[in-house]
Amino acid sequence: MSAPVPGPAPVAGWTPRLVALDIDGTLLRWIDGTGTSHEEITPAVHDAVRRAQEAGAHIVLASGRSPDGMTGVADMLGLATEEHPVWVVASNGAVVFRYPPMQVVHEQTFDARPAVAAVLAEHPNALVAVEERGVGYRVNRQFPDGELSGEMILAEVDRMVAEPVSRVIIRDPDATVDDFVALAGRLGLHGTDYIVGWTAWMDLAPVGVSKASGLAQVADDLGIDAADVLAIGDGRNDLEMLAWAGRGVAMGQAIEQVRSAADAVTATVDDDGAALEMSRYWPA
């Protein structure tokens, strides 16, 4: 991977009204060699987020995590109270909610059966998970430790996707990222959008749903234009968000596809790149 290129500075005098933040790999550091992250936020990132919020910017968490996997991060950041709940975009845009307490404002579902069947035809031993809100996930087999939040409830795949769902996770520990990228391109997965993660992990979602579509709903409710949004992320599931925002910034460790799609590249998550970018507008 080439060294981070900072890219153009923001337009002089521009200050974001909304800051959209990915979680894993942006706010939280990755655990080497895994698809999981350390559940702790560095003081530099914590302070930068708080400075932005105290200056009047809306902080919105936007992640592929389930809603229940995001509330703890909002708590760690001290983002919200019951008098002033925070907006959260979960499940790669399929679920938008306010917290605390959790109040789902929007959820988009789809019939996942054809896409799941197509993937399992080529990866019959893959792990499959569907969110069970407030509990954890229904799974066909246990996922590796730390990859899913909450309880794992064993279920048959056919029953898991018998009704419309907002998101399906398919994971094959015996495959590679390249295997899944090639698989998605080969199958086409008509009627379904998909995102391949850092490992052989595929998220299936309704067509047209992304972090950008979820954030657009939040921004519309707040009366904020996309041009006034700063978005920071590091994964393939951040591509639409980085393109939609007035300023999209990729983390330094992001793959080239993500870095190329961004307006600028900050430092890596290990070097508090998100804090570095936010400090442009709200210095310590």
Secondary structure as GFF3:
##gff-version 3
##sequence-region A 1 284
A	DSSP	beta_strand	18	21	.	.	.	ID=ss1
A	DSSP	alpha_helix	43	54	.	.	.	ID=ss2
A	DSSP	beta_strand	58	62	.	.	.	ID=ss3
A	DSSP	three_ten_helix	67	69	.	.	.	ID=ss4
A	DSSP	alpha_helix	71	77	.	.	.	ID=ss5
A	DSSP	beta_strand	86	90	.	.	.	ID=ss6
A	DSSP	three_ten_helix	91	93	.	.	.	ID=ss7
A	DSSP	beta_strand	95	99	.	.	.	ID=ss8
A	DSSP	beta_strand	103	107	.	.	.	ID=ss9
A	DSSP	alpha_helix	113	122	.	.	.	ID=ss10
A	DSSP	beta_strand	127	132	.	.	.	ID=ss11
A	DSSP	beta_strand	136	139	.	.	.	ID=ss12
A	DSSP	beta_strand	151	154	.	.	.	ID=ss13
A	DSSP	alpha_helix	157	160	.	.	.	ID=ss14
A	DSSP	beta_strand	168	171	.	.	.	ID=ss15
A	DSSP	alpha_helix	177	187	.	.	.	ID=ss16
A	DSSP	beta_strand	192	196	.	.	.	ID=ss17
A	DSSP	beta_strand	201	206	.	.	.	ID=ss18
A	DSSP	alpha_helix	211	222	.	.	.	ID=ss19
A	DSSP	three_ten_helix	226	228	.	.	.	ID=ss20
A	DSSP	beta_strand	229	233	.	.	.	ID=ss21
A	DSSP	three_ten_helix	236	238	.	.	.	ID=ss22
A	DSSP	alpha_helix	239	244	.	.	.	ID=ss23
A	DSSP	beta_strand	247	250	.	.	.	ID=ss24
A	DSSP	alpha_helix	256	261	.	.	.	ID=ss25
A	DSSP	beta_strand	264	265	.	.	.	ID=ss26
A	DSSP	three_ten_helix	269	271	.	.	.	ID=ss27
A	DSSP	alpha_helix	273	278	.	.	.	ID=ss28
###
